[in-house]
Amino acid sequence: MALKRTSLPRTAEAVALAELRDAIVRGDLAPGAPIRQSAAAEELGLSVIPVREALKTLAGEGIVTYVPQRGYTVTELSPQSVDGIFRIRGLLEAEAEGNAAARMRSEDIAAMRTALEAQRAAVARVDVQGVITHNRNFHFALLDRCDNEWMLRFVRQLWEALEPHRALSYRRGAASGDLARIEAILTEHDDIVTAFEDGDRALALRLLAEHRTQGRSDFHRLLSSPEGR
């Protein structure tokens, strides 16, 4: 599972929660993958109890699913679930982006540009994890300027629900050599950050909304493919 014990002075449950969440978001634990409490606890050097409590928290967030007699698995999304997530994202994220855009500083726009170039470099070297990380950094360079922490908390949760499937999609594209959609995402990001650099906030927000709509279509294509089912 590629779990790594951190040296931060946190409770055992906080360590388990952070490491499990990171492994899922990175795609190290793919959608549908079982999570064995005893194995995870051993890798982290913890007892089973904090791992179990962390899994309960993740289940409450919808990132993992618990089935009696079968245990925990990374949540597999259905097309209906994707629609539900993007419907809520459309409402919350658009509001958060508008709030953040009004508060953006030149360094935030520069951070978006830096994340885009890092993402472009990761695509060139077929570094899937780097692509995923810098994609998120690009969007949150803007979103983190939103001053409504409750809204941001829910937006982050919605992102995390989608990330395992995003990682799966990128890995399949890289394995097959089909990077067309990933390249298109770079172009969309470039258009967005250019609009911010030009001071055209309205255009940037419209492009972000269109980018989100395209993202919804990407997830539907993944789930409808034979490998995605």
Backbone bond lengths (Angstrom), bond angles and torsions (degrees), N, CA, C in turn:
res aa  C-N    CA-C-N  psi(-1)  N-CA   C-N-CA  omega(-1)  CA-C   N-CA-C  phi
1 M - - - 1.461 - - 1.517 112.26 -
2 A 1.343 117.54 -7.46 1.464 121.46 178.71 1.521 112.27 60.48
3 L 1.341 116.30 37.70 1.458 120.13 176.61 1.523 108.75 -83.40
4 K 1.337 116.33 143.14 1.450 120.18 -178.24 1.513 109.61 -131.75
5 R 1.308 115.90 127.69 1.448 121.26 177.36 1.518 109.33 -70.30
6 T 1.310 118.24 129.61 1.458 121.31 178.55 1.524 109.90 -93.53
7 S 1.317 116.11 165.01 1.465 121.40 -178.81 1.521 111.98 -100.90
8 L 1.336 117.19 4.97 1.455 119.83 -178.91 1.525 110.58 -68.73
9 P 1.324 117.77 145.75 1.464 121.13 -178.28 1.525 111.32 -78.65
10 R 1.330 116.21 72.61 1.456 121.07 -179.73 1.512 109.68 -116.39
11 T 1.321 116.09 164.61 1.450 119.58 175.91 1.521 109.24 -66.86
12 A 1.321 115.92 160.32 1.460 120.83 -179.93 1.530 110.58 -60.28
13 E 1.325 117.15 -39.26 1.462 119.80 179.39 1.523 110.90 -66.56
14 A 1.341 117.85 -39.00 1.466 120.90 178.93 1.520 110.70 -64.93
15 V 1.342 116.89 -39.43 1.463 120.44 177.26 1.520 110.09 -62.72
16 A 1.333 116.45 -47.70 1.467 120.38 -179.06 1.524 110.80 -61.61
17 L 1.331 116.38 -42.85 1.459 120.40 -179.04 1.532 110.53 -63.12
18 A 1.327 117.53 -47.12 1.463 121.15 -178.12 1.518 111.39 -63.91
19 E 1.324 117.40 -44.00 1.468 120.11 -176.13 1.520 111.89 -71.64
20 L 1.323 117.06 -39.96 1.464 119.59 177.13 1.524 110.75 -65.65
21 R 1.312 116.45 -43.64 1.464 120.17 179.73 1.533 109.99 -61.09
22 D 1.337 116.97 -45.32 1.459 120.16 -178.91 1.526 111.63 -63.28
23 A 1.325 117.13 -40.97 1.462 120.63 -179.91 1.529 111.06 -63.70
24 I 1.325 116.25 -37.14 1.466 120.61 179.76 1.529 110.26 -72.46
25 V 1.326 116.64 -46.49 1.464 120.71 -178.40 1.527 110.82 -63.65
26 R 1.344 117.13 -37.98 1.466 120.59 177.84 1.520 112.09 -68.28
27 G 1.323 116.87 -20.21 1.454 119.60 -176.45 1.513 113.14 91.41
28 D 1.344 117.58 5.55 1.461 119.58 175.98 1.521 110.43 -63.94
29 L 1.317 115.31 -31.88 1.470 121.96 171.81 1.528 105.93 -107.86
30 A 1.316 116.56 107.99 1.467 121.60 -173.36 1.517 111.32 -78.70
31 P 1.336 117.86 159.88 1.468 120.86 174.79 1.522 111.17 -52.82
32 G 1.328 115.18 130.88 1.458 120.98 -179.23 1.511 114.19 90.26
33 A 1.346 117.65 -10.46 1.462 120.43 -178.13 1.524 110.54 -70.55
34 P 1.337 116.87 135.27 1.466 119.19 176.59 1.522 110.85 -72.96
35 I 1.314 116.21 149.06 1.463 121.50 175.84 1.518 107.17 -117.71
36 R 1.301 116.49 108.36 1.460 122.08 -179.88 1.519 109.54 -85.67
37 Q 1.312 115.01 118.04 1.460 119.30 -174.92 1.523 112.08 -59.61
38 S 1.307 117.20 -43.42 1.464 120.35 -177.07 1.524 111.09 -66.93
39 A 1.333 116.84 -39.80 1.471 120.21 179.72 1.524 110.74 -67.34
40 A 1.343 116.88 -43.35 1.459 120.67 178.69 1.528 110.64 -62.85
41 A 1.319 116.34 -42.21 1.459 120.44 179.70 1.529 111.13 -62.13
42 E 1.326 115.75 -40.85 1.468 119.69 179.61 1.523 111.13 -65.13
43 E 1.327 117.39 -43.27 1.461 120.51 179.89 1.522 111.60 -63.09
44 L 1.325 116.22 -35.44 1.463 120.46 -178.01 1.522 112.71 -87.36
45 G 1.333 117.61 -8.94 1.452 120.20 -177.75 1.513 112.47 71.17
46 L 1.350 115.80 31.92 1.457 121.64 -178.02 1.525 109.67 -120.26
47 S 1.321 115.06 169.53 1.461 118.98 171.22 1.531 108.50 -79.91
48 V 1.322 116.21 169.26 1.460 120.33 -178.57 1.527 111.47 -68.98
49 I 1.330 117.38 -29.19 1.470 120.38 -172.92 1.532 112.75 -59.10
50 P 1.342 120.97 -52.23 1.475 118.63 179.21 1.531 112.96 -64.29
51 V 1.335 117.45 -31.65 1.461 120.04 176.84 1.521 109.63 -65.42
52 R 1.330 116.32 -42.88 1.466 120.24 179.06 1.524 110.98 -62.06
53 E 1.330 117.11 -42.64 1.458 120.09 179.76 1.535 111.04 -66.06
54 A 1.333 116.43 -38.44 1.463 120.07 177.82 1.523 110.56 -63.41
55 L 1.318 117.18 -41.14 1.461 120.95 179.25 1.527 111.15 -65.41
56 K 1.308 117.09 -34.70 1.465 119.99 176.31 1.533 110.17 -63.62
57 T 1.333 116.15 -40.46 1.467 119.92 178.05 1.521 110.59 -63.63
58 L 1.328 117.33 -45.62 1.461 121.42 179.89 1.529 111.54 -65.01
59 A 1.323 116.14 -33.73 1.470 119.30 176.55 1.519 110.20 -66.26
60 G 1.341 116.71 -38.08 1.457 120.29 177.32 1.523 112.32 -64.62
61 E 1.335 116.73 -26.82 1.465 121.38 178.23 1.524 112.03 -87.88
62 G 1.335 116.96 -7.91 1.454 120.29 179.05 1.518 114.58 85.75
63 I 1.324 117.42 4.99 1.463 120.82 -177.79 1.521 110.79 -79.80
64 V 1.331 116.59 -33.73 1.458 120.54 172.82 1.517 108.33 -121.87
65 T 1.310 115.47 161.69 1.459 122.29 -178.47 1.521 108.79 -123.71
66 Y 1.329 115.63 135.83 1.462 120.29 177.26 1.522 110.00 -108.05
67 V 1.317 116.05 128.49 1.460 121.96 175.80 1.525 107.74 -122.66
68 P 1.340 118.59 121.78 1.466 120.72 179.47 1.524 111.66 -52.47
69 Q 1.294 115.97 139.44 1.463 124.96 -179.91 1.534 113.18 74.68
70 R 1.332 117.78 -10.47 1.466 120.37 179.87 1.530 111.91 -117.03
71 G 1.313 116.86 -23.19 1.448 120.17 178.60 1.520 113.27 89.51
72 Y 1.341 115.03 -153.67 1.470 121.49 -173.70 1.529 111.22 -100.62
73 T 1.333 114.95 142.15 1.459 121.99 171.80 1.523 108.44 -135.42
74 V 1.328 116.22 157.43 1.461 120.26 172.59 1.526 107.48 -67.12
75 T 1.303 116.38 131.80 1.466 121.32 -173.96 1.528 111.43 -61.51
76 E 1.319 115.08 131.49 1.463 121.70 172.87 1.528 107.77 -98.70
77 L 1.312 116.66 126.25 1.454 120.72 -177.83 1.519 111.26 -86.57
78 S 1.307 115.43 143.92 1.464 122.27 171.88 1.521 108.22 -97.39
79 P 1.338 118.63 164.20 1.469 119.64 175.13 1.524 112.31 -55.06
80 Q 1.339 116.57 -36.66 1.461 120.46 179.36 1.533 110.79 -65.80
81 S 1.348 115.85 -38.23 1.463 119.54 178.06 1.521 111.08 -65.32
82 V 1.341 116.03 -41.41 1.461 120.38 178.38 1.527 110.36 -60.38
83 D 1.329 116.20 -44.41 1.462 119.90 178.41 1.528 110.80 -59.78
84 G 1.337 115.61 -42.77 1.457 119.54 -179.99 1.512 112.12 -63.71
85 I 1.330 116.84 -43.26 1.461 121.10 179.84 1.526 110.59 -63.84
86 F 1.332 116.77 -45.29 1.465 118.80 -177.62 1.526 111.74 -71.91
87 R 1.315 117.27 -27.56 1.460 119.46 175.17 1.529 110.19 -64.17
88 I 1.333 115.72 -45.36 1.463 119.55 179.51 1.526 110.34 -70.27
89 R 1.343 116.68 -40.16 1.461 119.41 176.55 1.525 110.94 -59.37
90 G 1.326 116.77 -40.53 1.453 119.58 179.81 1.513 112.44 -58.96
91 L 1.320 115.94 -35.15 1.464 120.24 179.82 1.525 111.66 -79.33
92 L 1.331 116.71 -53.13 1.459 120.78 -174.85 1.523 112.67 -74.37
93 E 1.333 116.13 -45.29 1.455 119.20 -174.62 1.524 111.58 -68.92
94 A 1.324 116.47 -38.79 1.463 118.87 177.64 1.529 110.54 -61.97
95 E 1.324 116.18 -40.66 1.466 120.31 177.55 1.527 110.23 -64.87
96 A 1.341 116.26 -43.77 1.463 120.32 -179.88 1.523 111.09 -65.22
97 E 1.332 117.49 -40.02 1.464 121.09 178.90 1.525 111.32 -64.18
98 G 1.334 116.54 -41.84 1.451 119.52 177.94 1.512 112.00 -62.89
99 N 1.337 115.68 -42.89 1.459 120.87 177.36 1.519 110.32 -61.94
100 A 1.344 115.87 -46.95 1.465 121.04 -176.81 1.527 111.31 -67.05
101 A 1.330 117.00 -41.17 1.465 120.84 -177.16 1.525 111.40 -59.93
102 A 1.328 116.25 -34.60 1.467 120.08 179.62 1.523 111.47 -72.30
103 R 1.324 117.15 -14.70 1.461 121.79 -176.72 1.530 112.49 -112.24
104 M 1.335 116.31 4.20 1.465 119.81 -175.38 1.522 112.36 -65.17
105 R 1.329 114.49 143.46 1.455 122.08 174.81 1.530 108.21 -110.96
106 S 1.301 116.35 166.81 1.468 119.63 -179.91 1.528 110.89 -60.63
107 E 1.335 117.01 -34.08 1.466 119.50 -179.95 1.536 112.06 -69.38
108 D 1.334 116.89 -27.71 1.467 119.40 176.44 1.525 110.51 -69.71
109 I 1.321 116.15 -41.37 1.467 120.21 177.00 1.521 109.90 -64.50
110 A 1.332 116.32 -40.04 1.464 120.25 177.17 1.527 110.70 -63.12
111 A 1.333 116.85 -36.97 1.466 120.23 178.31 1.531 111.21 -65.77
112 M 1.331 116.58 -36.13 1.465 119.89 175.86 1.527 110.17 -63.59
113 R 1.335 116.48 -44.24 1.459 120.77 179.58 1.538 110.72 -63.38
114 T 1.327 116.48 -41.56 1.465 120.82 178.69 1.528 110.81 -62.88
115 A 1.327 116.12 -43.44 1.470 119.80 179.06 1.522 110.91 -63.92
116 L 1.327 116.70 -39.34 1.462 120.22 178.37 1.520 110.93 -62.35
117 E 1.326 117.70 -45.96 1.463 119.88 -179.02 1.526 111.02 -66.70
118 A 1.325 117.22 -35.38 1.466 120.37 175.70 1.525 110.45 -66.58
119 Q 1.323 116.53 -38.29 1.456 120.52 177.02 1.529 110.68 -64.95
120 R 1.325 116.04 -41.36 1.461 120.82 179.12 1.540 110.45 -61.43
121 A 1.333 116.03 -43.07 1.464 120.35 178.93 1.528 110.98 -64.84
122 A 1.342 116.54 -37.65 1.471 120.44 179.20 1.523 110.63 -66.27
123 V 1.342 117.08 -38.00 1.469 120.28 176.48 1.520 110.09 -62.69
124 A 1.330 116.80 -42.12 1.465 121.35 -177.21 1.521 111.83 -63.27
125 R 1.340 116.92 -34.22 1.462 118.82 -179.17 1.538 112.32 -98.65
126 V 1.351 115.05 10.37 1.475 122.86 178.75 1.527 110.36 55.00
127 D 1.313 115.57 45.87 1.462 123.08 177.04 1.527 107.83 -98.11
128 V 1.328 115.58 91.36 1.459 120.17 -173.65 1.519 111.68 -61.37
129 Q 1.341 116.65 -44.00 1.456 118.50 -178.95 1.522 111.00 -63.95
130 G 1.332 116.99 -37.73 1.450 120.03 176.83 1.515 112.10 -64.43
131 V 1.334 116.69 -39.85 1.469 120.77 177.73 1.520 110.09 -58.93
132 I 1.338 116.15 -46.78 1.461 121.32 -177.98 1.532 110.50 -64.13
133 T 1.325 116.05 -46.50 1.468 120.83 -178.20 1.525 111.26 -61.54
134 H 1.322 117.01 -47.49 1.463 120.10 -176.35 1.533 111.55 -74.15
135 N 1.323 117.34 -28.22 1.467 119.93 172.74 1.531 109.89 -60.54
136 R 1.312 115.38 -46.50 1.469 119.70 178.83 1.524 110.60 -65.12
137 N 1.340 116.59 -42.74 1.470 119.90 179.70 1.528 110.85 -59.71
138 F 1.333 116.58 -38.08 1.465 120.53 179.67 1.520 110.39 -58.52
139 H 1.324 116.65 -51.08 1.458 120.16 -175.88 1.529 112.26 -70.40
140 F 1.332 117.00 -37.52 1.459 118.27 -176.32 1.522 113.01 -82.78
141 A 1.333 117.98 -11.37 1.464 118.98 168.46 1.519 109.46 -60.23
142 L 1.329 116.21 -31.77 1.474 121.69 174.37 1.523 110.59 -85.62
143 L 1.332 116.95 -54.98 1.460 120.67 -171.25 1.528 113.07 -59.67
144 D 1.323 116.90 -33.45 1.465 119.43 -178.60 1.526 113.08 -67.00
145 R 1.335 117.51 -10.32 1.467 119.90 175.13 1.527 111.68 -82.68
146 C 1.328 117.23 -9.85 1.471 120.27 176.07 1.520 108.65 -65.13
147 D 1.329 116.69 134.91 1.467 119.79 -176.33 1.527 112.96 -96.24
148 N 1.336 117.08 11.17 1.466 121.35 176.52 1.520 108.21 -104.12
149 E 1.329 117.03 95.03 1.457 121.43 -174.06 1.525 111.70 -65.07
150 W 1.335 118.07 -32.98 1.464 119.74 177.96 1.525 110.92 -64.94
151 M 1.309 116.34 -42.23 1.458 119.48 177.82 1.530 110.66 -62.70
152 L 1.336 115.51 -44.02 1.457 119.80 179.86 1.525 111.41 -63.11
153 R 1.313 116.77 -35.81 1.467 119.82 179.97 1.523 110.72 -60.81
154 F 1.321 116.71 -43.15 1.461 119.83 179.85 1.527 111.49 -72.53
155 V 1.323 116.90 -35.97 1.468 119.73 177.25 1.527 109.64 -62.17
156 R 1.329 117.58 -43.84 1.468 120.74 178.94 1.530 110.82 -61.83
157 Q 1.315 116.71 -40.26 1.460 120.57 179.45 1.530 111.05 -62.61
158 L 1.317 116.89 -40.99 1.461 120.99 178.66 1.530 111.07 -66.05
159 W 1.327 116.41 -39.67 1.462 120.06 176.13 1.525 110.33 -61.27
160 E 1.316 116.78 -45.68 1.457 120.30 -176.50 1.526 111.83 -65.32
161 A 1.332 116.79 -31.28 1.462 119.97 177.25 1.522 111.60 -63.88
162 L 1.334 116.49 -29.74 1.469 121.44 -177.24 1.518 113.43 -92.26
163 E 1.327 118.56 -22.95 1.456 121.04 -170.20 1.534 115.06 -58.92
164 P 1.352 120.36 -39.93 1.472 117.79 178.70 1.523 112.40 -59.67
165 H 1.329 117.05 -37.54 1.462 120.84 178.68 1.530 110.78 -73.16
166 R 1.328 117.08 -33.96 1.460 120.32 175.82 1.534 109.82 -63.25
167 A 1.333 115.92 -44.41 1.461 120.21 178.62 1.523 110.87 -61.24
168 L 1.337 116.28 -42.01 1.461 120.63 178.89 1.523 110.62 -61.89
169 S 1.328 116.71 -42.80 1.460 121.13 -179.54 1.528 111.12 -63.74
170 Y 1.339 117.24 -45.08 1.460 121.03 -179.84 1.522 110.79 -64.43
171 R 1.322 116.34 -40.86 1.471 119.25 -178.56 1.521 111.08 -65.91
172 R 1.321 117.09 -38.70 1.465 119.74 177.78 1.523 110.99 -66.44
173 G 1.334 115.59 -40.59 1.460 118.72 178.24 1.512 111.73 -63.20
174 A 1.339 116.45 -42.02 1.461 120.40 179.93 1.529 110.82 -67.01
175 A 1.339 116.82 -40.81 1.465 120.75 -178.54 1.524 111.70 -64.98
176 S 1.330 116.64 -35.35 1.463 120.85 -177.76 1.528 112.70 -89.02
177 G 1.343 115.49 -8.81 1.461 119.25 -177.09 1.520 113.33 79.76
178 D 1.335 117.19 6.46 1.464 121.51 -179.83 1.527 108.99 -93.68
179 L 1.312 116.03 91.97 1.461 121.16 -177.47 1.530 111.83 -106.29
180 A 1.332 116.67 15.47 1.473 119.93 -174.93 1.519 111.65 -59.59
181 R 1.322 117.01 -45.78 1.464 119.15 -178.05 1.529 111.01 -68.60
182 I 1.320 116.55 -37.52 1.461 119.47 178.50 1.527 110.10 -63.67
183 E 1.333 116.67 -39.69 1.460 120.45 176.73 1.537 110.58 -65.30
184 A 1.326 116.70 -37.37 1.467 120.42 178.57 1.524 110.68 -64.58
185 I 1.327 116.96 -36.28 1.463 120.61 177.53 1.528 110.20 -63.05
186 L 1.326 116.80 -39.25 1.471 120.05 177.05 1.526 110.56 -60.58
187 T 1.312 116.51 -41.80 1.466 120.34 178.82 1.522 110.78 -63.94
188 E 1.331 116.82 -42.98 1.465 120.42 178.62 1.519 110.80 -62.42
189 H 1.338 116.51 -42.43 1.464 120.19 177.75 1.520 111.15 -62.81
190 D 1.332 115.73 -40.84 1.464 119.69 179.54 1.528 110.95 -61.52
191 D 1.331 116.47 -42.80 1.469 120.36 179.11 1.525 111.02 -62.79
192 I 1.338 116.13 -39.63 1.469 120.64 -178.71 1.523 110.86 -64.90
193 V 1.339 116.17 -51.74 1.463 118.55 -176.24 1.526 110.81 -68.94
194 T 1.334 117.99 -31.62 1.467 120.08 176.39 1.528 110.64 -63.66
195 A 1.339 116.57 -39.45 1.462 119.80 177.91 1.529 110.75 -62.01
196 F 1.336 116.84 -41.28 1.465 119.47 176.65 1.530 110.84 -65.13
197 E 1.324 116.29 -42.03 1.471 119.78 179.56 1.518 111.04 -62.60
198 D 1.338 117.16 -32.32 1.473 121.59 179.31 1.527 112.29 -83.21
199 G 1.328 116.17 -2.02 1.459 119.83 179.80 1.513 114.36 78.68
200 D 1.336 117.18 13.55 1.463 121.33 -179.30 1.527 109.21 -96.52
201 R 1.325 115.43 79.36 1.455 121.49 -175.77 1.528 111.71 -62.82
202 A 1.328 117.48 -40.85 1.470 121.10 -178.57 1.526 110.81 -61.43
203 L 1.327 117.09 -42.71 1.465 120.56 178.33 1.522 110.60 -65.11
204 A 1.319 116.50 -43.14 1.465 119.92 179.99 1.521 111.25 -59.16
205 L 1.334 117.00 -43.95 1.465 120.50 -179.66 1.522 111.20 -67.19
206 R 1.324 116.93 -36.57 1.472 119.41 177.29 1.529 110.71 -66.08
207 L 1.326 116.28 -41.45 1.458 120.17 178.45 1.526 111.60 -65.53
208 L 1.315 117.03 -35.92 1.463 120.43 176.32 1.524 111.14 -63.71
209 A 1.335 117.05 -40.59 1.465 120.99 178.03 1.528 110.38 -64.36
210 E 1.326 116.87 -41.95 1.469 120.39 178.67 1.530 110.52 -66.30
211 H 1.311 116.55 -37.69 1.467 122.37 178.24 1.531 110.32 -62.82
212 R 1.318 116.34 -39.90 1.458 121.11 178.79 1.531 110.26 -66.45
213 T 1.326 116.79 -40.95 1.468 120.74 178.17 1.528 110.83 -62.80
214 Q 1.327 115.87 -40.59 1.463 119.69 177.81 1.525 110.38 -65.98
215 G 1.327 116.17 -36.21 1.458 120.13 177.62 1.515 111.91 -61.63
216 R 1.311 116.63 -40.38 1.464 120.70 176.72 1.528 110.45 -59.60
217 S 1.320 117.11 -42.88 1.463 120.94 178.15 1.526 111.21 -63.65
218 D 1.340 116.54 -37.50 1.465 120.49 178.32 1.519 110.89 -60.02
219 F 1.324 116.68 -44.63 1.458 120.03 -179.32 1.525 111.35 -66.77
220 H 1.314 116.99 -36.76 1.460 119.36 177.22 1.523 110.89 -64.44
221 R 1.324 117.53 -39.72 1.464 120.01 177.98 1.524 110.54 -64.05
222 L 1.327 116.81 -40.29 1.459 120.15 178.24 1.521 111.29 -61.31
223 L 1.336 116.17 -46.98 1.455 120.31 -175.35 1.515 112.80 -72.24
224 S 1.336 116.98 -24.08 1.465 120.07 -178.08 1.521 112.06 -89.58
225 S 1.351 117.22 -10.63 1.463 119.76 179.11 1.521 109.58 -74.07
226 P 1.342 118.56 154.25 1.466 120.36 179.25 1.511 112.65 -56.38
227 E 1.344 117.51 -36.62 1.464 120.66 -179.72 1.514 111.60 -73.64
228 G 1.339 116.07 -25.40 1.460 119.48 -176.63 1.507 113.75 -83.50
229 R 1.324 117.36 -12.85 1.460 120.08 -177.75 1.511 110.70 -88.21
